[in-house]
Amino acid sequence: MLLDAFRGLGAGLSRLTERWVPDAWVICLILTCIALFLAVVGAGAGVEEAVLAWGDGVWVLLTLAMQFTIAMVAAHACVSSRPVFRLLDALAAVPNPAKPVQAVALAAGFSLITAYLNWALCLVACALFVPFLCRRNPQTDVRVLIAASYIGLGTVWHCGLSGSAPLILATPDNPLLAPGAGAAVVDRLYPVTETLFHPFNLLYMFAIGAAGLGAAVALHPRRDAVTFSPAQIEAMLPKPPEVEPPARTPAARVDAFRGWVWLAAGLLAYPLGHSIVTRGFGTSWTINAYNATFLAAALLLHGRPLSFLRACRQGVDAAWGIILQFPFYAGIFGLMQNTNLGAWIGEFFAEFSTQRTYPFVIYLYSGVMNLFVPSAGSKWLIEAPYLIPAGEQLDVSVVTVLLAYAYGDSTSNLIQPFFAIPILAVTRVRFGDVVGYTFLIACACFLVSTLAMALIPTNL
């Protein structure tokens, strides 16, 4: 009875959000208006100062935008190759088509594993896995399937190997360790053995992952599932490369030369391998390394230059939302960075804190701020200079502050459309179609996280 009520609530919320929640880009503009209002009314910035701060931020994340775009294009090229196409298709065939919850569980498990390994891998791989699951499991509700494919970014990613904030504190000469205008924020490095591999973090990771997976499976409706038509599935399914005709001209023979593929793959792979050998995997594995790996893999999987290039061109279609929306979110980032808005919001929450409640306050604060600046690493560099000292005044350790921040940053991803852009672009659905389900998954994660914040030691 309770489970049926939970499913019904998910379906009802989905119908409500389909009607009332606008497009992801419009949500970005709504958040911009809220941020501008708070910067003027709450943080004391002048109207012109706030607008100029927004404008100064618009172009500061172009590097990250291009990294995201290449990540989508490279991963799409990999999936469009014949070997990976067959692999994902075979994996999607594992669930029993007559039991849609199996497909939801597979999508959620795939999302959790890839998110733990790398956030960008999760974004792209899960987005491109959904069409295969839909084709092999046509009775599965696509709204729940998309929500399940998205849960890795809302549960385990910041606990995992690519967690931005923990990796920053483990990196030599990071901005929080080096003295800036005042004193350094932290006085030493915090290796991942003290953060990502701390027993509390590992326990939390398994608990939050289980909560997300369980909620996603429980939400699948027993009847009246919303599904894609075969034509819709075919339109979004990556296409394996066609067999190229024999080269008949000198230019065509040059284009078909496999040596170009091996040269490009080697040039991408060697610097990454050299960095891993000389500097270590933990320092070397960045989104640039991810992109180099997937570009090299796509080249080798396709084997021929023109096949690779056609796959990349198709991948740009899936990345258009990233290209368009990143500058507008960067404007909100500029507001946080160039006005007193971030500090004002932090001080507002800190007024209600004690040593015992401070981790929960940080968890909430990090989640709220993530709605405005969905870039965990950049946001950490903005917030850590006042979150960590405030924690020290309350006798809360740096590691406790860090983990509370990471957990809050993850949870609100489930109701923040920014990181859903790849999966929305591939599946051609609106965020409002799925946010009713992701919201309920977020509620389940919030309950687990609230318990975790009550139990987390303040002196980790």
Secondary structure, DSSP 8 states (H G I E B T S, - for coil): -HHHHHHHHHHHHHHHHHHH---HHHHHHHHHHHHHHHHHHTS---HHHHHHHHHHHTTTTHHHHHHHHHHHHHHHHHHTSHHHHHHHHHHHTSS-TT-HHHHHHHHHHHHHHHHHH-HHHHHHHHHHHHHHHHHH-TTS-HHHHHHHHHHHHHHTGGGSTT-HHHHHHHSTT-TTTS--SSS-S-SS---TTTTTTSHHHHHHHHHHHHHHHHHHHHTS-SSS-----HHHHHHHS-----------SHHHHHHT-THHHHHHHHHHHHHHHHHHHHH-HHHH-SHHHHHHHHHHHHHHHH-SHHHHHHHHHHHHHHTHHHHHHHHHHHHHHHHHHHSSHHHHHHHHHHTT--TTTHHHHHHHHHHHHHHH---HHHHHHHHHHHHHHHHHHTT--HHHHHHHHHHHHHHGGGG-SGGGHHHHHHHT--HHHHHHHHHHHHHHHHHHHHHHHHHS-TT-
